Amino acid sequence: MEFPFAGSRMLRGLLLQEGFKVGRLHVATLMKRMGIAALYRRPNTSKPAPGHKI
């Protein structure tokens, strides 16, 4: 995939540039059906902060 970080909004824009008139929700629905999800950094909540003593 050329843009693994692209979500439904960005993909919709790319499709519009290519001449496909499609809505964002339709792109999101198709992404779900195909099992495509955008890559993004997720919060790492499992590491304790060094300043917090138990």
N, C-alpha and C positions, 0 to 999 in steps of 0.2 A: 504494500500500500504506500502510495506516495506521501500521504499526510496522515500518519497514524494518530496524531494529536487532534485531528479534525472532528468536531462534534457536528450535530445536525445543522446548526446555524452556519458554520463555515462550509460544510458540504453543500448546503443550499446555495450559498453564494457562488461556489465553484460551478455548480450545475447551471446557474443562471448565466454565468459567463460563457458556458458552452452552448447555450441556447435552449436549455430545458427549463420550462416554466413549471416549478413544483413548489409546494409549500413546505415550511419547516417541519410541521407535525407529520406530514407524509414521509419526509426523509427520516424522521426519528422512528416512525413505525417500521419502515423498511430496514433501518439499522437494527432494530430489535429482532425482527424476523430472521435477519441474516447473521445475528450474533456479533455484530460489530459494535465496539464501544471505544470511545476516545481514550487515549492514554493521558493521564495527568498525575501529578504528584499527589499522593494521599498523605494525610497527617500521620505521623509516627507517634502514637500515644502510649506505646509500650515501654519507652525508655524513661527511667526516672530522672528528674532533674538533679544535678549534683548538689545544689544548694538545699534541697529538701531532705531533712533527716527524719527518719521514722522513729 
